[in-house]
Amino acid sequence: MMDMSSPEDHLDALIGRLARAAEQLRSGELSADAAATLVEECAAVAGEASIELERRARAGVEEPASAQGSLL
């Protein structure tokens, strides 16, 4: 896995990988085996992106509560 400088960079890289894979699949130039392998890789990348988005969602829910507490 690549070393990213920020979570945003990491998520952008995952999105880029999925977009490139979609282009390859749409091209019709891959063998059935290569396409199947690429689809499996996409599933793994999508899972990683899902974990990152879930982490961000949880952090977003926690931040306002802590910020509100500091205002009181």
Backbone torsions as a table, in degrees:
resi	resn	phi	psi	omega
1	MET	NA	148.6	-178.7
2	MET	-77.9	149.1	174.7
3	ASP	-87.4	112.6	-177.5
4	MET	-101.2	149.6	-177.7
5	SER	-79.8	-21.7	178.9
6	SER	-150.7	161.4	176.9
7	PRO	-59.7	-33.5	178.7
8	GLU	-64.3	-43.1	177.6
9	ASP	-61.1	-40.7	-179.3
10	HIS	-63.6	-47.2	179.9
11	LEU	-64.8	-40.9	176.6
12	ASP	-60.2	-39.3	178.6
13	ALA	-65.3	-40.9	177.9
14	LEU	-63.3	-43.4	178.6
15	ILE	-61.9	-42.3	177.8
16	GLY	-61.0	-42.0	178.4
17	ARG	-62.3	-41.9	179.0
18	LEU	-66.4	-39.4	179.4
19	ALA	-64.7	-42.8	178.6
20	ARG	-64.7	-39.8	178.8
21	ALA	-64.3	-41.0	178.3
22	ALA	-60.9	-41.1	178.1
23	GLU	-61.9	-43.4	179.7
24	GLN	-62.8	-43.3	-179.1
25	LEU	-66.1	-39.9	179.2
26	ARG	-67.6	-26.3	-176.9
27	SER	-64.9	-26.8	-178.8
28	GLY	74.3	9.0	-176.6
29	GLU	-90.1	-6.7	-178.6
30	LEU	-87.8	147.0	172.7
31	SER	-68.7	165.6	179.2
32	ALA	-59.6	-41.4	179.9
33	ASP	-65.9	-43.3	179.5
34	ALA	-65.1	-39.5	178.6
35	ALA	-65.2	-42.1	179.0
36	ALA	-62.9	-42.1	177.9
37	THR	-63.1	-42.9	-179.9
38	LEU	-64.7	-38.6	177.3
39	VAL	-63.4	-40.9	177.0
40	GLU	-62.8	-42.1	177.6
41	GLU	-63.5	-39.0	178.4
42	CYS	-62.3	-40.6	178.5
43	ALA	-60.9	-41.6	178.9
44	ALA	-66.1	-43.1	179.8
45	VAL	-65.7	-42.1	178.4
46	ALA	-62.5	-38.3	176.4
47	GLY	-63.0	-41.6	178.0
48	GLU	-64.4	-41.0	178.1
49	ALA	-65.2	-38.8	178.5
50	SER	-62.0	-41.9	177.9
51	ILE	-62.5	-43.3	179.7
52	GLU	-64.4	-42.5	179.2
53	LEU	-66.2	-39.0	176.8
54	GLU	-62.9	-42.5	178.2
55	ARG	-60.5	-43.9	179.3
56	ARG	-65.4	-40.1	179.4
57	ALA	-62.9	-43.4	178.8
58	ARG	-65.6	-39.8	178.7
59	ALA	-65.7	-37.6	179.0
60	GLY	-66.4	-33.9	178.6
61	VAL	-71.7	-37.0	-177.7
62	GLU	-75.9	-35.4	-176.1
63	GLU	-60.2	-49.4	-178.7
64	PRO	-60.7	-36.9	180.0
65	ALA	-63.8	-43.5	-179.9
66	SER	-71.0	-35.1	178.4
67	ALA	-67.4	-40.4	179.6
68	GLN	-65.3	-39.2	178.4
69	GLY	-61.5	-33.4	-178.8
70	SER	-76.5	-20.2	178.1
71	LEU	-79.1	-24.8	-176.5
72	LEU	-81.8	NA	NA
